């Protein structure tokens, strides 16, 4: 039996959380926040970057507004350790998705998650839906609950 596609796995996880996302697929990659914002014709800050880091060998998910950069010192203080870059294997192992397609929730395992407070400037934001060429809209008010994250200040 074939393994479900990344979009199918994301949709199933979203359904278990009580939402039915409308996945939008583009003919070109929307792997970066800038590419996604251009394709959607929205503000860069409305794109949710789902970034995986390492903190003392453990994966940590940082959900940031597309126009923000993670301050790894601030994130490390929140996590209680030193933040390092996660490689592609760690990202896939921790989330079940490849870099560029990591959604803000619906991962292989529940990760320690931090949500950038800047996302809440918008009522609606867009996140990856499992692949580098798919996105979905989400009401930002639901992001913390769906991701299991904690809202904090860790960007600059």
C-alpha positions in Angstrom: 0.0 0.0 0.0 1.4 3.4 -1.0 2.2 5.9 1.7 -0.2 8.9 1.7 1.2 12.1 0.1 2.5 14.9 2.3 -0.6 16.9 1.5 -2.9 14.0 2.4 -1.0 13.5 5.7 -1.3 17.2 6.5 -5.1 17.2 5.6 -5.6 14.1 7.8 -3.8 15.7 10.7 -5.8 18.9 10.3 -9.0 16.9 10.2 -8.1 15.2 13.5 -7.7 18.7 14.9 -11.2 19.7 13.7 -10.4 21.8 10.6 -10.7 21.2 6.9 -8.1 23.4 5.3 -8.5 24.5 1.7 -5.1 23.7 0.2 -4.0 25.9 -2.7 -1.4 24.5 -5.1 0.8 26.7 -7.2 2.7 25.8 -10.4 5.8 27.2 -8.9 7.5 26.7 -5.5 6.3 28.7 -2.6 9.2 27.3 -0.5 10.2 30.7 0.9 8.0 33.3 2.6 8.8 35.8 -0.2 7.7 33.3 -2.9 4.5 32.5 -1.1 3.6 36.1 -0.5 4.2 36.9 -4.1 2.1 34.0 -5.3 -0.7 34.9 -2.9 -0.4 38.6 -3.4 -0.5 39.2 0.3 1.8 40.9 2.8 5.1 39.0 3.7 4.1 39.1 7.4 1.0 37.0 6.6 3.2 34.0 5.7 3.9 31.6 8.6 7.4 30.3 8.5 7.6 26.9 10.2 11.2 26.7 11.2 12.8 23.8 13.0 15.9 24.4 15.1 17.9 22.2 17.5 18.1 23.0 21.2 20.4 20.6 23.1 19.8 17.9 20.4 16.0 18.3 20.6 13.9 19.7 17.7 12.1 22.9 18.4 9.5 24.5 16.1 9.4 28.3 15.7 6.4 29.7 13.9 7.3 33.2 12.7 5.7 35.9 10.6 7.3 36.0 7.2 8.8 39.4 7.7 10.5 38.5 10.9 13.9 36.8 11.7 14.4 34.4 14.6 16.8 35.7 17.3 18.4 32.4 18.3 19.6 33.9 21.6 16.0 34.8 22.6 14.7 31.4 21.4 17.4 29.7 23.3 16.5 31.5 26.5 12.9 30.4 26.0 14.0 26.8 25.4 16.6 26.7 28.1 19.6 25.9 25.9 21.7 26.7 22.9 19.9 26.9 19.6 21.5 25.4 16.5 20.4 24.8 12.9 18.5 21.7 12.1 19.6 19.7 9.1 17.1 18.4 6.5 17.1 14.9 8.0 16.2 16.2 11.5 13.4 18.4 10.0 11.9 15.4 8.1 12.3 13.0 11.1 10.8 15.5 13.6 7.9 16.7 11.4 7.4 14.2 8.7 7.8 16.9 6.1 10.6 18.3 4.0 12.0 21.8 4.4 9.9 24.3 2.5 6.7 22.3 3.1 6.6 22.1 6.9 3.1 23.1 8.1 2.6 24.9 11.4 1.0 21.7 12.9 0.2 18.1 12.0 3.7 16.8 12.5 4.9 13.2 13.1 5.3 14.1 16.8 4.3 17.0 19.0 7.3 19.4 19.0 8.2 22.0 21.5 6.7 25.0 19.7 7.0 28.8 20.0 4.7 31.2 18.1 5.9 34.6 17.1 3.5 37.2 18.5 3.9 39.3 15.3 1.7 36.8 13.4 -1.3 38.2 15.3 -1.1 41.5 13.4 -3.2 39.7 10.9 -6.6 37.9 11.1 -5.6 35.5 8.4 -2.2 34.0 7.7 -0.9 31.3 5.3 1.1 28.3 6.1 2.7 25.5 4.1 0.4 22.5 3.6 3.0 19.7 3.4 4.9 20.5 0.2 6.9 23.4 -1.2 4.2 24.3 -3.7 1.1 24.2 -1.4 -0.3 26.6 1.2 -3.5 27.0 3.3 -5.2 29.9 5.0 -5.6 29.9 8.8 -7.2 32.2 11.2 -4.4 33.4 13.4 -6.6 33.1 16.5 -6.5 29.3 16.0 -2.7 29.0 15.5 -1.7 28.6 19.2 -4.3 25.9 19.9 -3.6 23.9 16.7 0.2 24.0 17.0 0.3 23.5 20.8 2.7 26.4 20.9 3.4 29.2 23.3 3.2 32.8 22.1 6.4 34.7 22.8 8.8 37.3 21.6 11.8 35.7 19.9 12.2 37.6 16.6 13.8 40.9 15.5 
